Amino acid sequence: MTGGPLRELLRVPVTLNGIELGRTARALTGADGALVGFELACRDGIRRFLPAGAADIGATEIRVASALVFLGEGELRWYRARTTAA
């Protein structure tokens, strides 16, 4: 993926069974430009990391099978330090 399509995934709702849990704030990419995951702005006010492999990325929403796939702020800091924000 390139910067263009990734920008389209910003502020997209992340849902579980049709319930919005948060929205994408940043798309994080590796050195090769591949999507690693998303920084989420969750409805409880906490920022979390969603690995791309745990997401079903659609045109109008990103679906997850469980909120347990979200990683906390410590892990988010780790990914921020090792990736590039798109």
N, CA, C and O atoms as a GROMACS GRO file, in nm:
protein
  344
    1MET      N    1   0.084  -0.118   0.000
    1MET     CA    2   0.000   0.000   0.000
    1MET      C    3   0.088   0.124   0.000
    1MET      O    4   0.197   0.123   0.056
    2THR      N    5   0.040   0.229  -0.062
    2THR     CA    6   0.113   0.354  -0.064
    2THR      C    7   0.043   0.455   0.024
    2THR      O    8  -0.061   0.425   0.083
    3GLY      N    9   0.101   0.575   0.035
    3GLY     CA   10   0.044   0.678   0.121
    3GLY      C   11  -0.099   0.714   0.088
    3GLY      O   12  -0.178   0.739   0.179
    4GLY      N   13  -0.136   0.717  -0.042
    4GLY     CA   14  -0.271   0.755  -0.082
    4GLY      C   15  -0.378   0.666  -0.022
    4GLY      O   16  -0.463   0.716   0.052
    5PRO      N   17  -0.377   0.536  -0.052
    5PRO     CA   18  -0.480   0.448   0.003
    5PRO      C   19  -0.478   0.442   0.157
    5PRO      O   20  -0.583   0.427   0.219
    6LEU      N   21  -0.360   0.455   0.216
    6LEU     CA   22  -0.355   0.451   0.363
    6LEU      C   23  -0.423   0.573   0.424
    6LEU      O   24  -0.488   0.562   0.527
    7ARG      N   25  -0.408   0.687   0.360
    7ARG     CA   26  -0.475   0.808   0.412
    7ARG      C   27  -0.626   0.791   0.412
    7ARG      O   28  -0.696   0.847   0.496
    8GLU      N   29  -0.677   0.714   0.317
    8GLU     CA   30  -0.822   0.690   0.312
    8GLU      C   31  -0.870   0.608   0.431
    8GLU      O   32  -0.989   0.606   0.461
    9LEU      N   33  -0.777   0.540   0.499
    9LEU     CA   34  -0.814   0.458   0.614
    9LEU      C   35  -0.810   0.535   0.746
    9LEU      O   36  -0.836   0.478   0.852
   10LEU      N   37  -0.778   0.664   0.740
   10LEU     CA   38  -0.774   0.744   0.863
   10LEU      C   39  -0.914   0.791   0.900
   10LEU      O   40  -0.995   0.828   0.815
   11ARG      N   41  -0.942   0.789   1.030
   11ARG     CA   42  -1.070   0.828   1.089
   11ARG      C   43  -1.184   0.733   1.050
   11ARG      O   44  -1.301   0.768   1.060
   12VAL      N   45  -1.146   0.613   1.006
   12VAL     CA   46  -1.244   0.509   0.971
   12VAL      C   47  -1.287   0.440   1.101
   12VAL      O   48  -1.203   0.414   1.187
   13PRO      N   49  -1.416   0.411   1.118
   13PRO     CA   50  -1.459   0.342   1.240
   13PRO      C   51  -1.406   0.199   1.247
   13PRO      O   52  -1.399   0.128   1.147
   14VAL      N   53  -1.370   0.160   1.368
   14VAL     CA   54  -1.329   0.021   1.396
   14VAL      C   55  -1.445  -0.039   1.475
   14VAL      O   56  -1.483   0.012   1.580
   15THR      N   57  -1.500  -0.149   1.423
   15THR     CA   58  -1.622  -0.203   1.482
   15THR      C   59  -1.608  -0.349   1.522
   15THR      O   60  -1.526  -0.425   1.470
   16LEU      N   61  -1.692  -0.385   1.617
   16LEU     CA   62  -1.707  -0.524   1.662
   16LEU      C   63  -1.856  -0.552   1.661
   16LEU      O   64  -1.932  -0.492   1.737
   17ASN      N   65  -1.899  -0.642   1.576
   17ASN     CA   66  -2.042  -0.674   1.562
   17ASN      C   67  -2.128  -0.551   1.541
   17ASN      O   68  -2.237  -0.540   1.597
   18GLY      N   69  -2.079  -0.457   1.460
   18GLY     CA   70  -2.153  -0.336   1.428
   18GLY      C   71  -2.144  -0.225   1.531
   18GLY      O   72  -2.201  -0.118   1.510
   19ILE      N   73  -2.073  -0.246   1.640
   19ILE     CA   74  -2.058  -0.145   1.745
   19ILE      C   75  -1.924  -0.076   1.726
   19ILE      O   76  -1.820  -0.141   1.720
   20GLU      N   77  -1.927   0.056   1.717
   20GLU     CA   78  -1.803   0.131   1.698
   20GLU      C   79  -1.724   0.137   1.829
   20GLU      O   80  -1.773   0.184   1.931
   21LEU      N   81  -1.600   0.088   1.823
   21LEU     CA   82  -1.512   0.088   1.940
   21LEU      C   83  -1.414   0.205   1.937
   21LEU      O   84  -1.362   0.246   2.041
   22GLY      N   85  -1.390   0.258   1.820
   22GLY     CA   86  -1.297   0.369   1.804
   22GLY      C   87  -1.280   0.401   1.657
   22GLY      O   88  -1.351   0.350   1.571
   23ARG      N   89  -1.182   0.488   1.631
   23ARG     CA   90  -1.152   0.526   1.493
   23ARG      C   91  -1.001   0.526   1.473
   23ARG      O   92  -0.925   0.548   1.567
   24THR      N   93  -0.960   0.503   1.351
   24THR     CA   94  -0.818   0.503   1.321
   24THR      C   95  -0.764   0.647   1.330
   24THR      O   96  -0.827   0.741   1.280
   25ALA      N   97  -0.648   0.662   1.394
   25ALA     CA   98  -0.584   0.792   1.404
   25ALA      C   99  -0.461   0.799   1.314
   25ALA      O  100  -0.432   0.903   1.256
   26ARG      N  101  -0.390   0.687   1.301
   26ARG     CA  102  -0.272   0.678   1.215
   26ARG      C  103  -0.263   0.537   1.159
   26ARG      O  104  -0.301   0.440   1.224
   27ALA      N  105  -0.211   0.529   1.038
   27ALA     CA  106  -0.174   0.400   0.980
   27ALA      C  107  -0.022   0.390   0.996
   27ALA      O  108   0.050   0.481   0.954
   28LEU      N  109   0.027   0.283   1.054
   28LEU     CA  110   0.169   0.266   1.080
   28LEU      C  111   0.227   0.164   0.982
   28LEU      O  112   0.174   0.054   0.967
   29THR      N  113   0.336   0.204   0.916
   29THR     CA  114   0.397   0.120   0.814
   29THR      C  115   0.540   0.085   0.852
   29THR      O  116   0.607   0.160   0.924
   30GLY      N  117   0.588  -0.028   0.804
   30GLY     CA  118   0.724  -0.071   0.825
   30GLY      C  119   0.818  -0.004   0.728
   30GLY      O  120   0.776   0.077   0.645
   31ALA      N  121   0.946  -0.036   0.738
   31ALA     CA  122   1.049   0.022   0.652
   31ALA      C  123   1.022  -0.006   0.504
   31ALA      O  124   1.061   0.073   0.418
   32ASP      N  125   0.956  -0.117   0.475
   32ASP     CA  126   0.926  -0.153   0.337
   32ASP      C  127   0.796  -0.089   0.285
   32ASP      O  128   0.757  -0.111   0.171
   33GLY      N  129   0.730  -0.010   0.370
   33GLY     CA  130   0.605   0.055   0.332
   33GLY      C  131   0.481  -0.028   0.355
   33GLY      O  132   0.370   0.019   0.330
   34ALA      N  133   0.499  -0.151   0.402
   34ALA     CA  134   0.384  -0.239   0.427
   34ALA      C  135   0.310  -0.195   0.554
   34ALA      O  136   0.372  -0.153   0.652
   35LEU      N  137   0.180  -0.206   0.551
   35LEU     CA  138   0.098  -0.171   0.666
   35LEU      C  139   0.126  -0.268   0.781
   35LEU      O  140   0.116  -0.389   0.765
   36VAL      N  141   0.161  -0.212   0.897
   36VAL     CA  142   0.186  -0.292   1.017
   36VAL      C  143   0.062  -0.292   1.106
   36VAL      O  144   0.026  -0.396   1.163
   37GLY      N  145  -0.004  -0.178   1.116
   37GLY     CA  146  -0.122  -0.168   1.199
   37GLY      C  147  -0.171  -0.025   1.209
   37GLY      O  148  -0.129   0.062   1.133
   38PHE      N  149  -0.260  -0.004   1.305
   38PHE     CA  150  -0.324   0.126   1.322
   38PHE      C  151  -0.313   0.174   1.465
   38PHE      O  152  -0.321   0.096   1.560
   39GLU      N  153  -0.293   0.304   1.479
   39GLU     CA  154  -0.313   0.368   1.610
   39GLU      C  155  -0.459   0.405   1.614
   39GLU      O  156  -0.511   0.470   1.523
   40LEU      N  157  -0.526   0.364   1.720
   40LEU     CA  158  -0.669   0.390   1.734
   40LEU      C  159  -0.696   0.495   1.841
   40LEU      O  160  -0.627   0.500   1.943
   41ALA      N  161  -0.795   0.577   1.816
   41ALA     CA  162  -0.850   0.666   1.918
   41ALA      C  163  -0.979   0.597   1.962
   41ALA      O  164  -1.082   0.605   1.894
   42CYS      N  165  -0.973   0.530   2.077
   42CYS     CA  166  -1.088   0.452   2.124
   42CYS      C  167  -1.190   0.541   2.194
   42CYS      O  168  -1.157   0.651   2.239
   43ARG      N  169  -1.310   0.493   2.204
   43ARG     CA  170  -1.419   0.572   2.261
   43ARG      C  171  -1.399   0.602   2.409
   43ARG      O  172  -1.459   0.696   2.461
   44ASP      N  173  -1.315   0.524   2.477
   44ASP     CA  174  -1.289   0.552   2.618
   44ASP      C  175  -1.177   0.654   2.639
   44ASP      O  176  -1.136   0.681   2.752
   45GLY      N  177  -1.128   0.713   2.527
   45GLY     CA  178  -1.026   0.816   2.534
   45GLY      C  179  -0.884   0.764   2.533
   45GLY      O  180  -0.790   0.844   2.539
   46ILE      N  181  -0.864   0.635   2.527
   46ILE     CA  182  -0.731   0.575   2.529
   46ILE      C  183  -0.688   0.543   2.386
   46ILE      O  184  -0.768   0.500   2.303
   47ARG      N  185  -0.560   0.564   2.360
   47ARG     CA  186  -0.503   0.527   2.231
   47ARG      C  187  -0.454   0.382   2.242
   47ARG      O  188  -0.393   0.344   2.342
   48ARG      N  189  -0.481   0.303   2.138
   48ARG     CA  190  -0.441   0.163   2.135
   48ARG      C  191  -0.385   0.129   1.997
   48ARG      O  192  -0.402   0.204   1.901
   49PHE      N  193  -0.319   0.014   1.989
   49PHE     CA  194  -0.263  -0.035   1.863
   49PHE      C  195  -0.344  -0.153   1.815
   49PHE      O  196  -0.375  -0.244   1.893
   50LEU      N  197  -0.379  -0.153   1.687
   50LEU     CA  198  -0.449  -0.264   1.624
   50LEU      C  199  -0.359  -0.321   1.516
   50LEU      O  200  -0.335  -0.254   1.415
   51PRO      N  201  -0.308  -0.444   1.534
   51PRO     CA  202  -0.226  -0.506   1.429
   51PRO      C  203  -0.308  -0.526   1.302
   51PRO      O  204  -0.424  -0.568   1.308
   52ALA      N  205  -0.248  -0.498   1.188
   52ALA     CA  206  -0.319  -0.511   1.061
   52ALA      C  207  -0.369  -0.654   1.039
   52ALA      O  208  -0.476  -0.675   0.982
   53GLY      N  209  -0.291  -0.752   1.084
   53GLY     CA  210  -0.330  -0.892   1.064
   53GLY      C  211  -0.453  -0.934   1.141
   53GLY      O  212  -0.514  -1.036   1.110
   54ALA      N  213  -0.492  -0.855   1.242
   54ALA     CA  214  -0.609  -0.888   1.323
   54ALA      C  215  -0.732  -0.810   1.277
   54ALA      O  216  -0.837  -0.816   1.341
   55ALA      N  217  -0.719  -0.737   1.167
   55ALA     CA  218  -0.827  -0.651   1.120
   55ALA      C  219  -0.882  -0.698   0.986
   55ALA      O  220  -0.808  -0.748   0.901
   56ASP      N  221  -1.010  -0.682   0.969
   56ASP     CA  222  -1.077  -0.705   0.840
   56ASP      C  223  -1.104  -0.566   0.783
   56ASP      O  224  -1.201  -0.501   0.821
   57ILE      N  225  -1.019  -0.522   0.693
   57ILE     CA  226  -1.022  -0.385   0.643
   57ILE      C  227  -1.120  -0.374   0.527
   57ILE      O  228  -1.098  -0.433   0.421
   58GLY      N  229  -1.226  -0.299   0.548
   58GLY     CA  230  -1.326  -0.276   0.444
   58GLY      C  231  -1.320  -0.133   0.394
   58GLY      O  232  -1.238  -0.054   0.440
   59ALA      N  233  -1.406  -0.101   0.300
   59ALA     CA  234  -1.406   0.033   0.240
   59ALA      C  235  -1.458   0.139   0.336
   59ALA      O  236  -1.413   0.254   0.332
   60THR      N  237  -1.552   0.103   0.423
   60THR     CA  238  -1.614   0.203   0.510
   60THR      C  239  -1.592   0.176   0.659
   60THR      O  240  -1.627   0.260   0.742
   61GLU      N  241  -1.535   0.062   0.693
   61GLU     CA  242  -1.508   0.030   0.833
   61GLU      C  243  -1.399  -0.076   0.841
   61GLU      O  244  -1.369  -0.147   0.745
   62ILE      N  245  -1.341  -0.085   0.959
   62ILE     CA  246  -1.246  -0.191   0.989
   62ILE      C  247  -1.310  -0.276   1.098
   62ILE      O  248  -1.345  -0.225   1.204
   63ARG      N  249  -1.324  -0.404   1.070
   63ARG     CA  250  -1.392  -0.494   1.164
   63ARG      C  251  -1.289  -0.579   1.238
   63ARG      O  252  -1.188  -0.619   1.183
   64VAL      N  253  -1.319  -0.604   1.365
   64VAL     CA  254  -1.236  -0.693   1.446
   64VAL      C  255  -1.327  -0.801   1.504
   64VAL      O  256  -1.446  -0.780   1.524
   65ALA      N  257  -1.269  -0.917   1.531
   65ALA     CA  258  -1.345  -1.028   1.588
   65ALA      C  259  -1.358  -1.016   1.739
   65ALA      O  260  -1.449  -1.074   1.799
   66SER      N  261  -1.266  -0.940   1.801
   66SER     CA  262  -1.267  -0.924   1.946
   66SER      C  263  -1.188  -0.798   1.982
   66SER      O  264  -1.090  -0.765   1.916
   67ALA      N  265  -1.232  -0.729   2.086
   67ALA     CA  266  -1.157  -0.613   2.136
   67ALA      C  267  -1.026  -0.658   2.200
   67ALA      O  268  -0.940  -0.574   2.228
   68LEU      N  269  -1.009  -0.786   2.224
   68LEU     CA  270  -0.886  -0.837   2.284
   68LEU      C  271  -0.767  -0.827   2.189
   68LEU      O  272  -0.653  -0.846   2.231
   69VAL      N  273  -0.791  -0.798   2.061
   69VAL     CA  274  -0.680  -0.782   1.967
   69VAL      C  275  -0.614  -0.645   1.980
   69VAL      O  276  -0.507  -0.622   1.925
   70PHE      N  277  -0.678  -0.552   2.052
   70PHE     CA  278  -0.619  -0.419   2.073
   70PHE      C  279  -0.506  -0.430   2.173
   70PHE      O  280  -0.519  -0.497   2.276
   71LEU      N  281  -0.394  -0.364   2.143
   71LEU     CA  282  -0.281  -0.361   2.234
   71LEU      C  283  -0.279  -0.226   2.305
   71LEU      O  284  -0.323  -0.126   2.249
   72GLY      N  285  -0.227  -0.223   2.427
   72GLY     CA  286  -0.229  -0.103   2.510
   72GLY      C  287  -0.129   0.003   2.470
   72GLY      O  288  -0.058  -0.010   2.370
   73GLU      N  289  -0.125   0.109   2.550
   73GLU     CA  290  -0.040   0.223   2.521
   73GLU      C  291   0.109   0.189   2.520
   73GLU      O  292   0.184   0.247   2.441
   74GLY      N  293   0.154   0.098   2.604
   74GLY     CA  294   0.294   0.058   2.605
   74GLY      C  295   0.335  -0.005   2.474
   74GLY      O  296   0.440   0.027   2.419
   75GLU      N  297   0.253  -0.095   2.424
   75GLU     CA  298   0.281  -0.158   2.295
   75GLU      C  299   0.270  -0.058   2.181
   75GLU      O  300   0.346  -0.063   2.085
   76LEU      N  301   0.173   0.034   2.192
   76LEU     CA  302   0.159   0.138   2.091
   76LEU      C  303   0.286   0.221   2.083
   76LEU      O  304   0.332   0.251   1.973
   77ARG      N  305   0.343   0.260   2.196
   77ARG     CA  306   0.468   0.336   2.196
   77ARG      C  307   0.579   0.257   2.125
   77ARG      O  308   0.658   0.314   2.050
   78TRP      N  309   0.584   0.125   2.150
   78TRP     CA  310   0.685   0.040   2.088
   78TRP      C  311   0.670   0.044   1.936
   78TRP      O  312   0.769   0.062   1.864
   79TYR      N  313   0.548   0.028   1.886
   79TYR     CA  314   0.525   0.031   1.742
   79TYR      C  315   0.550   0.169   1.683
   79TYR      O  316   0.605   0.179   1.573
   80ARG      N  317   0.512   0.275   1.752
   80ARG     CA  318   0.538   0.411   1.704
   80ARG      C  319   0.686   0.434   1.681
   80ARG      O  320   0.726   0.496   1.583
   81ALA      N  321   0.769   0.382   1.773
   81ALA     CA  322   0.914   0.403   1.765
   81ALA      C  323   0.977   0.326   1.649
   81ALA      O  324   1.087   0.360   1.606
   82ARG      N  325   0.911   0.224   1.598
   82ARG     CA  326   0.970   0.136   1.498
   82ARG      C  327   0.903   0.142   1.361
   82ARG      O  328   0.940   0.068   1.270
   83THR      N  329   0.804   0.228   1.348
   83THR     CA  330   0.731   0.239   1.222
   83THR      C  331   0.722   0.385   1.179
   83THR      O  332   0.769   0.476   1.248
   84THR      N  333   0.662   0.406   1.065
   84THR     CA  334   0.637   0.539   1.012
   84THR      C  335   0.487   0.559   1.004
   84THR      O  336   0.414   0.468   0.964
   85ALA      N  337   0.440   0.677   1.044
   85ALA     CA  338   0.297   0.708   1.036
   85ALA      C  339   0.261   0.758   0.898
   85ALA      O  340   0.330   0.842   0.840
   86ALA      N  341   0.153   0.704   0.846
   86ALA     CA  342   0.106   0.747   0.714
   86ALA      C  343  -0.011   0.843   0.730
   86ALA      O  344  -0.066   0.892   0.631
   0.00000   0.00000   0.00000
